[in-house]
């Protein structure tokens, strides 16, 4: 084991273990002991997980790594490949797998895998399906445990951790978290040995900037020289970002409040910063800008991104397409992009450190509150954690920019000198309880109410806030689930109905399932339109609780919106106003009407990243609708829903369905074939290879492949 660890350190180019890693080793991380590591970003937490893996894999057991984000899952998948190269596993192949989608699954494809990387939602789904391979897991590594305190993600994480604690094989738990003030309480709940440390490989210096004067917590003060030619509201932010590069070559990462602000700041900064690039840097930046145009989405947003990147400045937010985000991340890692403007979501995502982090404002919009709220100290410290590149820097700087709404001294005392808030359970959230109470009942043939309550007594909420109010909420929820036909209650005995079990396995909110059922039950077709586009189904989906992202209709969009409503021959019968669901319905209808991403962006303002997530969500929810219709015996609706699913997935009109199922054929090529009179696969078989290759967007190579496909099938 020690030899294996030594080899791992050599591969990772460690001269010696970091202090938190030494602590983990002394606490028995390689002997199967449970540990909770709460240390700053870049303090070597991933290696601690790898140390635990070596021991468990040597015992012939599985390792599951849990992460809240798909992007992080991919990053860890690549990092963990190093395990395959260790000599202690030379006589066996270590199989690594990643699975982040398809929630209606037992994960049977993971049975023969050794290291399995999953999102929190995916493991929750697998646990509900009671996949047998879970009992072969010897180690669960849970990343970002501090997200227990997050309103949206926290409840699912808490339920997963409770289920893991109660597994009969008692697997080892390695929890990984940012620094929090009550990590001992979380460790006690998880039965873990706490490992707390403020050590990080690069010194982190924090401060506040007030009208160009910066006060840092290491006792230094300095003045930022303003760079002219820009308006006063952004001059300090841009000067701070550029100053880091011009002084000593350190990259800057700037966290802005909104997507719009990231783009605006990037455009203004790029006009000034381009003159600071040398010839080599300009050439690399230009190549990256061209790559973005070639590989990214054909939208004005992407063209703006390409333009700023050619000048060494980028922006990053969820509205960008996946390919553009990937190019930006790689270019920033490789130092091609010197300044990156991003929304705060990047702080919890992929690892992109910088010499200087600038926080433009401590306020963020909260949709539930309906206005701007200040960042928590915990979130602020997460943003700061990106400062300091271990491979390049001896220190990192994180600077908050004060504005008219804030007092610089208060900012300094609260954030720079502040201690992160304690983790607080979010499980009392009504939606979370609704989802998870049904999930626990449905995962067993039958369960006593006392057993259900006993499960919740093992949660973090019950351990530190008591179980009395939770018991009352569960009682109320059980009545609701019974009244809606999801469970049966016989005295103390609880059982899920077929409907309730299916809703749970589909991994949707019970309210979504009820919404679909109530619409399907009396449905006799064409409530809103007569064009046979599946509009009713799309409206139910865009109006359900699980639909995401919910894009709101702005006042200046209503005119265009009404025109598109008329175009699709829709009626607002039964609808009192133009709510978000109707905007999203229009987006989906335009998508399956083959409107390009560029035109969707231009006409409706939907950005590529949002469109892709919307299509992905709609595709999943249309599957759920299909399954519920099947359960209800509505066989008459299944073909129509199935056709709609294919159209959603590919963004096509109905007539392209036969062509879209060919490998190598997307919506653009399918339409090109159709226009050339090749309307189905039989016509591909009959046409000559040369004539097929002459069709626009096809070409000789693809024509040959298509002919082979038809022949082999």
C-alpha positions as CSV (number, residue, x, y, z in Angstrom):
1,X,0.0,0.0,0.0
2,X,2.8,2.4,0.9
3,X,4.6,1.6,-2.3
4,X,1.4,2.3,-4.3
5,X,0.9,5.6,-2.5
6,X,4.6,6.6,-3.2
7,X,4.0,5.8,-6.9
8,X,0.8,7.9,-7.0
9,X,2.7,10.9,-5.5
10,X,5.4,10.5,-8.2
11,X,2.8,10.5,-11.0
12,X,1.2,13.6,-9.5
13,X,4.6,15.3,-9.1
14,X,4.2,15.7,-5.3
15,X,7.5,16.1,-3.4
16,X,5.7,15.5,-0.1
17,X,2.2,15.3,1.2
18,X,0.4,18.5,2.1
19,X,-0.5,19.0,5.8
20,X,-4.2,18.1,5.3
21,X,-3.2,14.9,3.4
22,X,-0.8,13.9,6.2
23,X,-3.6,14.4,8.7
24,X,-5.9,12.2,6.6
25,X,-3.3,9.5,6.4
26,X,-2.8,9.6,10.2
27,X,-6.6,9.4,10.7
28,X,-6.8,6.2,8.7
29,X,-8.0,7.2,5.3
30,X,-6.2,4.2,3.8
31,X,-7.5,1.9,6.6
32,X,-11.2,2.4,5.8
33,X,-11.9,5.1,8.4
34,X,-14.6,7.7,7.7
35,X,-13.2,11.2,7.4
36,X,-14.7,14.7,6.7
37,X,-12.1,17.0,5.1
38,X,-12.9,20.7,5.4
39,X,-10.0,22.7,3.8
40,X,-9.7,25.5,1.3
41,X,-9.7,25.1,-2.5
42,X,-6.5,23.7,-3.9
43,X,-5.4,22.1,-0.6
44,X,-5.1,18.6,-2.2
45,X,-8.5,17.1,-1.3
46,X,-8.7,15.0,-4.5
47,X,-5.5,13.2,-3.5
48,X,-7.1,12.3,-0.2
49,X,-9.9,10.6,-2.2
50,X,-7.4,8.8,-4.3
51,X,-5.6,7.5,-1.2
52,X,-8.9,6.0,0.0
53,X,-9.5,4.5,-3.4
54,X,-6.3,2.5,-3.4
55,X,-7.2,0.6,-0.2
56,X,-10.8,-0.1,-1.3
57,X,-9.9,-1.2,-4.8
58,X,-7.2,-3.5,-3.4
59,X,-10.0,-5.2,-1.4
60,X,-11.9,-5.8,-4.6
61,X,-14.7,-3.4,-3.8
62,X,-16.2,-0.5,-5.8
63,X,-15.7,3.2,-5.3
64,X,-18.4,5.8,-5.9
65,X,-17.5,9.4,-6.3
66,X,-20.4,11.9,-6.0
67,X,-20.4,15.4,-7.3
68,X,-23.2,18.0,-7.7
69,X,-22.3,19.0,-11.2
70,X,-21.9,17.2,-14.6
71,X,-18.9,19.4,-15.5
72,X,-17.1,18.3,-12.3
73,X,-18.0,14.7,-13.0
74,X,-16.2,14.9,-16.3
75,X,-13.2,16.6,-14.7
76,X,-12.9,13.8,-12.1
77,X,-13.3,11.1,-14.6
78,X,-10.1,12.3,-16.4
79,X,-8.3,12.8,-13.1
80,X,-9.0,9.3,-11.8
81,X,-7.6,7.6,-14.9
82,X,-4.2,7.8,-13.1
83,X,-5.2,4.9,-10.9
84,X,-4.9,2.6,-13.9
85,X,-1.2,3.2,-14.1
86,X,-0.3,2.1,-10.5
87,X,1.7,-1.1,-10.3
88,X,-0.5,-2.4,-7.5
89,X,-3.2,-2.9,-10.1
90,X,-1.0,-4.2,-12.9
91,X,-2.7,-7.6,-12.8
92,X,-6.2,-6.2,-13.3
93,X,-7.9,-3.6,-15.4
94,X,-9.5,-0.8,-13.3
95,X,-12.8,0.1,-15.1
96,X,-13.9,3.7,-14.6
97,X,-17.4,4.9,-15.6
98,X,-19.3,8.2,-15.5
99,X,-23.1,8.4,-15.4
100,X,-25.0,11.6,-15.0
101,X,-28.3,11.2,-16.9
102,X,-31.3,8.8,-17.4
103,X,-32.9,8.8,-14.0
104,X,-35.2,5.9,-14.8
105,X,-32.5,3.3,-14.7
106,X,-31.0,0.7,-12.4
107,X,-27.5,1.6,-13.7
108,X,-26.9,-2.0,-14.9
109,X,-24.1,-0.8,-17.2
110,X,-22.2,0.0,-14.0
111,X,-22.2,-3.5,-12.5
112,X,-18.7,-4.4,-13.7
113,X,-17.1,-0.9,-13.0
114,X,-14.6,-0.3,-10.2
115,X,-14.7,3.5,-10.0
116,X,-18.1,5.1,-10.7
117,X,-18.6,8.9,-10.9
118,X,-22.1,10.0,-10.5
119,X,-24.1,13.2,-9.9
120,X,-26.1,13.4,-6.6
121,X,-29.4,13.0,-8.5
122,X,-28.1,9.9,-10.4
123,X,-27.1,8.0,-7.2
124,X,-30.4,9.0,-5.6
125,X,-32.3,7.5,-8.6
126,X,-30.1,4.3,-8.5
127,X,-30.8,3.9,-4.7
128,X,-34.5,4.2,-5.4
129,X,-34.3,1.5,-8.0
130,X,-32.5,-0.6,-5.4
131,X,-29.7,-1.6,-7.8
132,X,-27.9,-4.6,-6.2
133,X,-24.4,-3.5,-7.2
134,X,-24.7,-0.7,-4.6
135,X,-24.0,-3.3,-1.9
136,X,-20.6,-3.9,-3.4
137,X,-19.5,-0.3,-2.9
138,X,-16.8,-0.1,-0.2
139,X,-16.2,3.7,-0.4
140,X,-18.3,6.7,-1.1
141,X,-16.4,10.0,-1.8
142,X,-18.9,12.9,-1.5
143,X,-17.7,16.2,-2.9
144,X,-19.0,19.7,-2.0
145,X,-20.7,18.5,1.2
146,X,-21.2,22.1,2.3
147,X,-24.0,22.2,-0.4
148,X,-26.2,20.6,2.3
149,X,-27.0,24.2,3.2
150,X,-28.1,25.1,-0.4
151,X,-31.9,25.5,-0.9
152,X,-32.1,23.6,-4.2
153,X,-29.4,20.9,-4.0
154,X,-29.1,20.5,-0.2
155,X,-32.2,18.2,0.5
156,X,-31.2,15.6,-2.1
157,X,-27.6,15.5,-0.8
158,X,-28.9,15.1,2.8
159,X,-31.2,12.2,1.8
160,X,-28.4,10.5,-0.1
161,X,-26.0,10.8,2.8
162,X,-28.6,9.4,5.2
163,X,-29.2,6.4,2.9
164,X,-25.4,5.8,2.6
165,X,-25.1,5.8,6.4
166,X,-27.8,3.2,6.6
167,X,-26.4,0.8,4.0
168,X,-25.8,-2.7,5.5
169,X,-22.2,-3.0,4.4
170,X,-21.3,0.2,6.3
171,X,-19.1,1.7,3.4
172,X,-16.3,4.0,4.1
173,X,-17.2,7.7,3.7
174,X,-14.8,10.4,2.7
175,X,-16.6,13.8,2.7
176,X,-15.0,16.8,1.0
177,X,-16.1,20.3,1.8
178,X,-15.2,24.0,1.9
179,X,-14.4,25.4,5.3
180,X,-17.6,25.8,7.4
181,X,-18.0,26.8,11.0
182,X,-19.8,23.7,12.2
183,X,-17.9,21.0,10.4
184,X,-17.6,19.0,13.7
185,X,-21.4,18.7,13.8
186,X,-21.6,17.4,10.2
187,X,-18.7,15.0,10.9
188,X,-20.5,13.7,14.0
189,X,-23.7,13.2,12.0
190,X,-21.8,11.2,9.3
191,X,-19.8,9.3,11.9
192,X,-16.6,10.8,10.4
193,X,-13.3,11.9,11.9
194,X,-13.1,15.7,11.2
195,X,-10.0,17.0,9.4
196,X,-10.0,20.8,9.5
197,X,-7.2,23.0,8.1
198,X,-6.8,26.5,6.7
199,X,-3.6,25.5,4.9
200,X,-3.4,26.0,1.2
201,X,-0.4,25.8,-1.2
202,X,-0.6,29.4,-2.1
203,X,-1.2,32.3,0.3
204,X,-4.6,33.9,-0.1
205,X,-4.8,37.6,0.5
206,X,-8.2,39.2,0.6
207,X,-9.2,42.8,0.5
208,X,-11.7,45.5,-0.5
209,X,-11.4,48.2,-3.2
210,X,-13.0,51.6,-2.6
211,X,-12.7,54.0,-5.5
212,X,-9.4,52.5,-6.6
213,X,-7.9,52.3,-3.1
214,X,-7.3,48.7,-2.1
215,X,-7.0,47.5,1.6
216,X,-5.7,44.0,2.0
217,X,-5.7,41.7,5.1
218,X,-2.0,41.3,5.1
219,X,-1.5,44.9,6.0
220,X,-0.8,46.2,2.5
221,X,-2.6,49.1,0.8
222,X,-2.3,50.2,-2.8
223,X,-3.9,52.4,-5.3
224,X,-5.1,51.1,-8.7
225,X,-4.3,53.4,-11.6
226,X,-7.4,54.1,-13.6
227,X,-7.3,53.2,-17.3
228,X,-9.0,55.9,-19.3
229,X,-11.5,55.7,-22.1
230,X,-14.3,53.9,-20.3
231,X,-17.2,55.0,-18.1
232,X,-16.8,55.5,-14.4
233,X,-19.0,52.6,-13.3
234,X,-16.7,50.0,-14.6
235,X,-13.3,51.7,-14.5
236,X,-12.2,50.3,-11.2
237,X,-13.2,46.7,-12.1
238,X,-11.4,46.7,-15.4
239,X,-8.3,48.4,-13.9
240,X,-8.1,45.8,-11.2
241,X,-8.3,43.0,-13.8
242,X,-5.7,44.5,-16.1
243,X,-3.3,45.5,-13.3
244,X,-2.7,41.9,-12.3
245,X,-1.5,41.0,-15.8
246,X,0.6,44.1,-16.4
247,X,2.3,44.0,-13.0
248,X,3.5,40.4,-12.9
249,X,1.7,38.3,-15.5
250,X,-1.0,36.9,-13.2
251,X,-4.3,36.1,-14.8
252,X,-7.5,37.7,-13.5
253,X,-10.9,36.0,-12.9
254,X,-13.7,38.5,-12.5
255,X,-17.1,37.4,-11.0
256,X,-19.9,39.6,-12.2
257,X,-23.6,39.7,-11.0
258,X,-25.3,38.7,-14.3
259,X,-24.6,37.2,-17.7
260,X,-25.3,40.6,-19.3
261,X,-22.7,42.2,-17.1
262,X,-20.0,39.6,-17.9
263,X,-20.5,40.3,-21.6
264,X,-20.5,44.1,-21.2
265,X,-17.3,44.1,-19.1
266,X,-15.5,41.7,-21.4
267,X,-16.3,43.9,-24.4
268,X,-15.1,47.1,-22.7
269,X,-12.0,45.4,-21.3
270,X,-11.0,43.8,-24.6
271,X,-10.9,47.1,-26.4
272,X,-8.4,48.4,-23.8
273,X,-6.4,45.2,-23.1
274,X,-5.5,44.2,-26.6
275,X,-2.6,46.7,-26.7
276,X,-1.0,44.8,-23.7
277,X,-0.7,41.6,-25.7
278,X,2.6,40.6,-27.3
279,X,2.8,39.2,-30.8
280,X,2.8,35.5,-29.7
281,X,-0.2,36.1,-27.3
282,X,-2.1,37.9,-30.1
283,X,-1.6,34.9,-32.4
284,X,-2.7,32.4,-29.9
285,X,-5.8,34.5,-28.9
286,X,-6.7,34.9,-32.6
287,X,-6.5,31.1,-33.2
288,X,-8.8,30.6,-30.2
289,X,-11.3,33.2,-31.5
290,X,-11.4,31.5,-34.9
291,X,-12.0,28.1,-33.1
292,X,-15.0,29.6,-31.3
293,X,-16.5,30.7,-34.5
294,X,-15.9,27.4,-36.2
295,X,-16.9,25.0,-33.3
296,X,-19.4,27.1,-31.3
297,X,-23.0,28.1,-31.9
298,X,-23.9,30.4,-34.8
299,X,-25.2,33.2,-32.6
300,X,-24.4,36.9,-32.0
301,X,-23.4,36.0,-28.5
302,X,-20.8,33.6,-29.8
303,X,-19.5,36.1,-32.3
304,X,-19.1,38.6,-29.5
305,X,-17.2,36.0,-27.5
306,X,-14.9,35.3,-30.4
307,X,-14.2,39.0,-30.8
308,X,-13.2,39.5,-27.2
309,X,-11.1,36.3,-27.1
310,X,-9.0,37.5,-30.0
311,X,-8.0,40.3,-27.7
312,X,-7.1,38.1,-24.7
313,X,-10.4,38.5,-22.8
314,X,-13.2,36.0,-22.4
315,X,-16.6,35.6,-20.7
316,X,-18.2,32.4,-19.3
317,X,-21.8,31.8,-18.3
318,X,-24.5,29.2,-18.6
319,X,-26.0,30.9,-21.7
320,X,-23.0,29.8,-23.8
321,X,-23.1,26.5,-25.7
322,X,-21.2,23.6,-24.2
323,X,-18.5,23.7,-26.9
324,X,-17.8,27.4,-26.5
325,X,-17.6,27.0,-22.7
326,X,-15.1,24.1,-23.1
327,X,-12.9,26.2,-25.5
328,X,-12.9,29.1,-23.0
329,X,-12.0,26.9,-20.0
330,X,-9.1,25.3,-21.9
331,X,-7.9,28.7,-23.2
332,X,-7.9,30.2,-19.7
333,X,-6.1,27.2,-18.2
334,X,-3.4,27.5,-20.9
335,X,-3.0,31.2,-20.3
336,X,-4.3,32.3,-23.8
337,X,-7.2,34.2,-22.2
338,X,-5.7,36.5,-19.6
339,X,-8.9,38.0,-18.2
340,X,-12.1,36.0,-17.8
341,X,-15.4,37.5,-16.7
342,X,-17.8,34.9,-15.3
343,X,-21.0,34.4,-13.3
344,X,-20.5,33.0,-9.8
345,X,-21.7,29.5,-10.9
346,X,-18.2,29.0,-12.2
347,X,-16.8,29.0,-8.7
348,X,-18.7,25.7,-7.9
349,X,-17.7,24.3,-11.3
350,X,-14.6,23.3,-13.1
351,X,-11.2,24.1,-11.6
352,X,-10.1,27.5,-13.1
353,X,-7.8,29.3,-10.7
354,X,-6.3,32.8,-11.3
355,X,-3.7,35.0,-9.7
356,X,-6.4,37.6,-8.9
357,X,-10.1,37.2,-8.3
358,X,-12.3,40.3,-8.5
359,X,-15.8,40.3,-7.1
360,X,-17.7,43.1,-8.8
361,X,-20.6,43.1,-6.2
362,X,-21.6,41.2,-3.2
363,X,-25.3,41.3,-4.4
364,X,-27.0,38.5,-6.4
365,X,-30.5,38.2,-7.7
366,X,-32.6,35.7,-5.7
367,X,-35.7,34.5,-7.6
368,X,-37.5,33.3,-4.5
369,X,-36.9,36.5,-2.7
370,X,-37.7,38.5,-5.8
371,X,-34.8,40.9,-5.5
372,X,-31.0,41.3,-4.9
373,X,-29.6,39.7,-1.7
374,X,-26.0,39.8,-0.4
375,X,-23.8,36.7,-0.8
376,X,-23.3,34.5,2.1
377,X,-19.7,34.4,3.6
378,X,-19.5,30.8,2.6
379,X,-20.3,31.6,-1.0
380,X,-17.8,34.5,-0.9
381,X,-15.1,32.3,0.4
382,X,-15.8,29.9,-2.5
383,X,-15.2,32.7,-5.0
384,X,-12.0,33.6,-3.2
385,X,-10.8,30.0,-3.4
386,X,-10.2,30.4,-7.1
387,X,-7.3,32.9,-6.3
388,X,-3.8,31.5,-6.6
389,X,-2.7,29.0,-9.2
390,X,-0.7,26.3,-7.3
391,X,1.5,25.5,-10.3
392,X,2.3,29.1,-11.0
393,X,1.7,31.5,-8.0
394,X,3.1,31.8,-4.5
395,X,0.0,33.9,-3.6
396,X,-3.5,34.7,-4.8
397,X,-5.5,37.9,-4.3
398,X,-9.3,38.2,-3.9
399,X,-10.7,41.7,-4.0
400,X,-14.3,42.9,-3.5
401,X,-15.3,46.1,-5.3
402,X,-17.4,48.4,-3.1
403,X,-20.2,50.4,-4.6
404,X,-22.8,53.0,-3.6
405,X,-24.9,50.4,-1.8
406,X,-22.1,49.2,0.5
407,X,-19.8,50.5,3.1
408,X,-16.1,49.4,2.5
409,X,-15.4,49.0,6.2
410,X,-18.5,46.8,6.7
411,X,-17.6,44.7,3.6
412,X,-14.1,44.2,5.0
413,X,-15.3,43.2,8.5
414,X,-18.1,41.0,7.3
415,X,-16.5,39.2,4.4
416,X,-12.7,39.4,4.7
417,X,-12.6,38.9,8.4
418,X,-15.8,36.8,8.6
419,X,-16.3,33.1,9.3
420,X,-18.4,31.0,6.9
421,X,-21.9,30.4,8.1
422,X,-22.8,27.0,9.7
423,X,-24.3,24.4,7.5
424,X,-28.1,24.3,8.0
425,X,-30.4,21.6,6.7
426,X,-32.8,22.6,3.9
427,X,-34.9,19.4,4.2
428,X,-38.0,21.2,5.5
429,X,-38.5,22.6,2.0
430,X,-42.0,21.4,1.0
431,X,-41.0,20.3,-2.5
432,X,-38.0,18.4,-1.2
433,X,-40.1,16.5,1.4
434,X,-42.7,15.7,-1.2
435,X,-40.2,14.1,-3.5
436,X,-38.2,12.2,-0.9
437,X,-41.1,11.0,1.3
438,X,-42.6,9.4,-1.8
439,X,-39.2,8.1,-2.9
440,X,-38.6,6.2,0.4
441,X,-42.1,4.7,0.4
442,X,-41.9,3.7,-3.3
443,X,-38.5,2.0,-2.9
444,X,-40.0,-0.7,-0.7
445,X,-42.9,-3.1,-1.2
446,X,-44.4,-1.7,2.1
447,X,-43.2,0.4,5.0
448,X,-44.5,1.2,8.4
449,X,-45.0,4.9,9.2
450,X,-42.8,4.4,12.2
451,X,-40.0,3.1,9.9
452,X,-40.4,6.1,7.7
453,X,-40.1,8.5,10.6
454,X,-37.2,6.5,11.9
455,X,-35.4,7.1,8.6
456,X,-35.9,10.8,8.9
457,X,-34.6,10.7,12.5
458,X,-31.2,9.8,10.9
459,X,-31.1,13.0,8.8
460,X,-29.0,16.0,9.6
461,X,-32.2,18.0,10.1
462,X,-33.5,15.7,12.9
463,X,-30.2,15.4,14.6
464,X,-29.6,19.1,15.1
465,X,-33.1,20.6,14.9
466,X,-35.3,18.0,16.4
467,X,-37.9,15.8,14.7
468,X,-41.2,17.2,16.1
469,X,-42.0,19.7,13.3
470,X,-40.7,17.3,10.7
471,X,-43.1,14.6,11.9
472,X,-46.0,17.1,11.5
473,X,-44.9,18.0,8.0
474,X,-44.6,14.3,7.0
475,X,-48.1,13.6,8.4
476,X,-49.5,16.4,6.2
477,X,-47.6,15.1,3.2
478,X,-48.9,11.6,3.6
479,X,-52.5,12.8,3.5
480,X,-51.7,14.7,0.3
481,X,-50.0,11.7,-1.4
482,X,-52.9,9.5,-0.4
483,X,-55.6,11.9,-1.7
484,X,-53.8,12.2,-5.0
485,X,-53.5,8.4,-5.4
486,X,-49.8,8.0,-5.0
487,X,-49.8,6.0,-1.8
488,X,-52.2,3.7,0.1
489,X,-52.5,4.1,3.9
490,X,-53.8,1.3,6.1
491,X,-53.4,2.4,9.7
492,X,-49.6,2.5,10.2
493,X,-48.8,0.6,6.9
494,X,-47.8,2.7,3.8
495,X,-47.6,1.4,0.3
496,X,-47.0,3.2,-3.0
497,X,-49.6,2.7,-5.7
498,X,-48.5,1.8,-9.2
499,X,-48.8,5.4,-10.1
500,X,-46.8,6.6,-7.1
501,X,-44.0,4.0,-7.7
502,X,-43.7,5.0,-11.3
503,X,-43.6,8.8,-10.4
504,X,-40.8,8.1,-7.9
505,X,-38.8,5.9,-10.4
506,X,-39.1,8.6,-13.0
507,X,-37.5,10.9,-10.6
508,X,-39.9,13.8,-10.9
509,X,-41.8,15.9,-8.4
510,X,-45.1,14.2,-7.5
511,X,-46.9,17.4,-8.5
512,X,-45.5,17.0,-12.0
513,X,-46.9,13.5,-12.2
514,X,-50.3,14.6,-10.9
515,X,-50.3,17.5,-13.4
516,X,-49.7,15.1,-16.3
517,X,-52.3,12.6,-15.0
518,X,-55.0,15.3,-14.6
519,X,-54.4,16.6,-18.1
520,X,-54.2,13.1,-19.7
521,X,-57.3,11.7,-18.0
522,X,-60.0,13.7,-19.9
523,X,-57.8,14.5,-22.9
524,X,-59.5,14.1,-26.3
525,X,-57.0,16.1,-28.4
526,X,-56.3,19.6,-29.7
527,X,-57.2,21.8,-26.8
528,X,-55.1,24.8,-27.9
529,X,-54.5,24.2,-31.6
530,X,-55.6,22.1,-34.6
531,X,-52.2,21.7,-36.3
532,X,-51.3,18.3,-34.8
533,X,-47.9,19.5,-33.5
534,X,-48.3,18.0,-30.0
535,X,-48.8,21.5,-28.7
536,X,-51.0,20.4,-25.8
537,X,-48.3,18.0,-24.6
538,X,-45.6,20.7,-24.9
539,X,-47.8,23.1,-22.9
540,X,-48.3,20.6,-20.1
541,X,-44.5,20.0,-20.0
542,X,-43.5,23.7,-20.1
543,X,-46.1,24.4,-17.4
544,X,-45.0,21.6,-15.0
545,X,-43.0,21.9,-11.8
546,X,-39.9,20.2,-13.2
547,X,-39.5,22.2,-16.3
548,X,-36.1,24.0,-16.6
549,X,-35.0,26.7,-17.4
550,X,-38.1,28.8,-16.9
551,X,-37.4,31.8,-19.0
552,X,-39.6,34.8,-18.2
553,X,-41.4,36.9,-20.7
554,X,-40.2,40.5,-20.8
555,X,-42.4,43.5,-21.5
556,X,-40.6,44.4,-24.7
557,X,-41.1,40.8,-26.1
558,X,-44.9,40.7,-25.9
559,X,-45.3,42.0,-29.5
560,X,-43.1,39.3,-31.1
561,X,-44.7,36.8,-28.8
562,X,-48.2,37.5,-30.0
563,X,-47.1,37.3,-33.6
564,X,-45.6,33.8,-33.0
565,X,-48.7,32.8,-31.1
566,X,-50.7,33.6,-34.2
567,X,-48.2,31.8,-36.5
568,X,-48.7,28.6,-34.5
569,X,-52.5,29.1,-34.5
570,X,-52.6,28.9,-30.8
571,X,-55.5,30.0,-28.6
572,X,-55.0,31.4,-25.0
573,X,-58.3,29.7,-24.0
574,X,-58.2,29.1,-20.3
575,X,-55.0,31.1,-19.8
576,X,-55.3,34.3,-17.9
577,X,-52.0,35.9,-18.9
578,X,-48.8,35.4,-20.8
579,X,-46.8,33.6,-18.1
580,X,-43.4,32.0,-18.4
581,X,-44.8,28.6,-19.6
582,X,-46.2,30.2,-22.7
583,X,-42.8,31.8,-23.7
584,X,-41.2,28.4,-23.2
585,X,-43.9,26.8,-25.2
586,X,-43.2,29.1,-28.1
587,X,-39.4,28.4,-27.9
588,X,-40.1,24.7,-28.1
589,X,-42.6,25.0,-31.0
590,X,-40.1,27.1,-32.9
591,X,-37.4,24.5,-32.2
592,X,-39.4,21.6,-33.6
593,X,-40.4,23.9,-36.5
594,X,-36.6,23.8,-37.4
595,X,-35.8,27.4,-36.5
596,X,-32.0,27.7,-36.2
597,X,-30.3,28.4,-32.9
598,X,-29.2,31.7,-34.3
599,X,-32.7,32.7,-35.3
600,X,-34.1,31.6,-31.9
601,X,-31.5,33.7,-30.2
602,X,-32.3,36.7,-32.5
603,X,-36.1,36.4,-32.3
604,X,-36.7,35.3,-28.7
605,X,-33.4,36.0,-27.0
606,X,-32.9,32.4,-25.9
607,X,-29.2,31.7,-25.5
608,X,-27.6,28.4,-26.7
609,X,-26.9,27.0,-23.3
610,X,-30.4,27.7,-22.1
611,X,-31.9,26.2,-25.3
612,X,-29.8,23.0,-24.9
613,X,-30.9,22.6,-21.3
614,X,-34.5,23.2,-22.2
615,X,-34.4,20.6,-25.0
616,X,-32.7,18.1,-22.7
617,X,-35.3,18.7,-19.9
618,X,-38.3,18.6,-22.4
619,X,-37.0,15.3,-23.9
620,X,-36.9,13.8,-20.4
621,X,-40.3,15.1,-19.4
622,X,-41.8,13.9,-22.6
623,X,-40.5,10.4,-21.7
624,X,-42.2,10.8,-18.3
625,X,-45.4,11.9,-20.0
626,X,-45.2,8.8,-22.3
627,X,-44.7,6.5,-19.3
628,X,-47.6,8.0,-17.3
629,X,-49.9,7.8,-20.4
630,X,-48.9,4.1,-20.8
631,X,-49.6,3.4,-17.1
632,X,-53.1,5.0,-17.5
633,X,-53.9,2.9,-20.5
634,X,-53.9,5.8,-23.0
635,X,-52.4,3.7,-25.8
636,X,-54.1,6.1,-28.3
637,X,-51.7,8.9,-27.3
638,X,-48.4,6.9,-27.2
639,X,-47.6,7.2,-31.0
640,X,-48.1,10.9,-30.9
641,X,-46.0,11.5,-27.8
642,X,-43.3,9.3,-29.2
643,X,-43.2,11.3,-32.4
644,X,-43.0,14.5,-30.4
645,X,-40.1,13.1,-28.4
646,X,-38.1,12.5,-31.6
647,X,-38.9,15.9,-32.9
648,X,-37.8,17.6,-29.6
649,X,-34.6,15.6,-29.5
650,X,-33.6,16.6,-33.0
651,X,-35.5,19.9,-33.5
652,X,-37.3,18.7,-36.6
653,X,-40.7,18.7,-38.4
654,X,-42.5,15.4,-38.5
655,X,-41.5,14.5,-42.1
656,X,-37.8,14.3,-41.2
657,X,-38.2,11.5,-38.6
658,X,-37.3,8.6,-41.1
659,X,-34.0,10.4,-42.1
660,X,-32.9,11.7,-38.7
661,X,-32.5,8.1,-37.4
662,X,-29.5,7.5,-39.7
663,X,-26.1,7.8,-38.2
664,X,-24.4,11.1,-39.2
665,X,-27.6,12.8,-40.1
666,X,-28.7,15.8,-38.0
667,X,-31.5,18.3,-38.5
668,X,-29.6,20.3,-41.2
669,X,-28.5,17.4,-43.3
670,X,-31.9,15.7,-43.0
671,X,-33.6,18.9,-44.3
672,X,-31.0,19.1,-47.1
673,X,-31.8,15.4,-48.2
674,X,-35.5,16.1,-48.0
675,X,-35.2,19.2,-50.2
676,X,-33.3,17.0,-52.8
677,X,-36.3,14.7,-52.9
678,X,-34.7,12.0,-50.7
679,X,-37.6,11.7,-48.2
680,X,-36.9,8.3,-46.7
681,X,-34.2,5.6,-46.5
682,X,-35.5,3.6,-49.4
683,X,-34.6,6.5,-51.7
684,X,-31.1,6.5,-50.3
685,X,-30.8,2.9,-51.3
686,X,-32.0,3.6,-54.9
687,X,-29.9,6.8,-55.6
688,X,-26.4,6.5,-56.8
689,X,-23.5,7.2,-54.5
690,X,-22.2,10.1,-56.5
691,X,-25.6,11.8,-56.8
692,X,-26.2,11.3,-53.0
693,X,-22.8,12.9,-52.4
694,X,-23.7,15.9,-54.5
695,X,-26.5,16.9,-52.1
696,X,-25.5,20.0,-50.1
697,X,-24.1,19.2,-46.6
698,X,-23.6,15.5,-47.5
699,X,-20.4,14.9,-49.6
700,X,-18.8,11.7,-50.9
701,X,-17.6,10.2,-47.6
702,X,-20.9,10.5,-45.8
703,X,-22.8,9.3,-48.9
704,X,-20.7,6.1,-48.8
705,X,-21.4,5.6,-45.1
706,X,-25.1,6.1,-45.6
707,X,-25.2,3.6,-48.4
708,X,-23.4,1.1,-46.2
709,X,-25.8,1.7,-43.3
710,X,-28.8,1.0,-45.6
711,X,-27.2,-2.1,-46.9
712,X,-26.3,-3.5,-43.5
713,X,-29.8,-2.9,-42.2
